[in-house]
Every structure is written in structure tokens, then in C-alpha cells.
Amino acid sequence: MGEFLPLILIVVVFYFFMIRPQMKKQKELKKFRENLQVGDKVVTIGGVHGKILEVADTTVLIACESSTKIRLEKSAISQSFDEQAVAQK
């Protein structure tokens, strides 16, 4: 039993410092993507900034500069873009 104690401690520490925070982050991102609404300003994984025009089950339609419209999967949306929050930083 004493031989396995360090191995068990390493697994426990790995879980609490690596796996659990990543699972929490994934859960928050999933909730964010489910609550997308028309008019939200978002940034895609590829760095494209746009405003949501239409929300479907698995896709969104965003408007970019110069009236360009792009239909994306919800999984391609990485974060919300708030101009006021950026201006305050």
C-alpha cells in the first residue's frame, strides 16, 4: 500500500489541477454557445469578428465588415466581443 501512495497522490493532484478546470471551462463554453442570441457581437475561433444575424439549431449567421455574411457552426464561436469592455482595458 505504501508503494502506491505517491502514485495515487499524483493522480489526485493531476485531476484537481488539470482535468477538473478543463471540464469546467468546456461546460461554460457549451452554455455560452447555447445562449447565443441575435445581435450579440462574437469572435470566431479563426479571429473573425461579427454580429449575429440569425441563430439556428447548430449554425449561426454573422455579419462581418462591408455587408459580408458568413454561416458558421456554433462550435466555431469562441467568445463574445464587447467593445465597451475592450475600451476600458
N, C-alpha and C positions, 0 to 999 in steps of 0.2 A: 504494500500500500504506500509506503514512504517513497518508493521509486516513482510512482505515478503522480504524486502530489505536484511536483513542478510542472509536469505536462498539463495537468488539469487546470492549474492556475494560469498557464499561458493561454489555454483555450478560453477561459473565462475572461481574461483581460482582452484578448482579441475580439471576443463577442461584444463587450461593452464599449470598446474604443473604435471598432471598425465596422462591424456588421450592423449593430443597432442604430447608430446615427445615419447610416446609408439607407436603411429601411425607412426611417422616419422621413428623410429627405424625399425619397421616392413617393411616399404616401402623400406628402404635402404637394408635390408636383402633380400627382394624379388628381387631387382635389382641385387645384388651380385650373387644370385643363378642363375638368368637368364643369366649372363655373364660369367659363368664358362667355361674355355677352357682347352683343352688337355695340360698337362704339369704343370698346377697350383698345388701348394702344399697346401693342405687343412687339416683342423681338423674337425672331425665329432662331433656331439652332445655327443657321448659316449667317446670322447677323443682319437679316433684312428687317427693317423697321416698318410697321404699317398699322393701319386701323382696321378693326374687324367690321366687315360689312354684312356678313351672313354666317350663321352657325348652323351646321347640320350635325348628324349623329357622330360621324368620325372626321369630318372635314370642316374647315373654316375658309371663308373668302376674305382676303385682306386687300386693302387699297394701299399702294405704295405711291411714291412721287409720280407726278405727271400722269395721273389717272390710270396707272397700271394696276391691274387686278390679278391676284395670284390665289389659286385654290391650293390649300395645304392640308395635310393630315394634322389633327390636333397634337399628335406626338412631336411635330416639328416646332411647336411653340415652346420657347424656353422660359420666357419671363414677361412680366408686364413692364411697360415703359411709361413712367410718369415724369413728364417734363419738369414739373414743379419740384419733385424730389431731387432731380439732377441739378437744377438751378441752385438749390440750397447747399449742395455739397461744394 
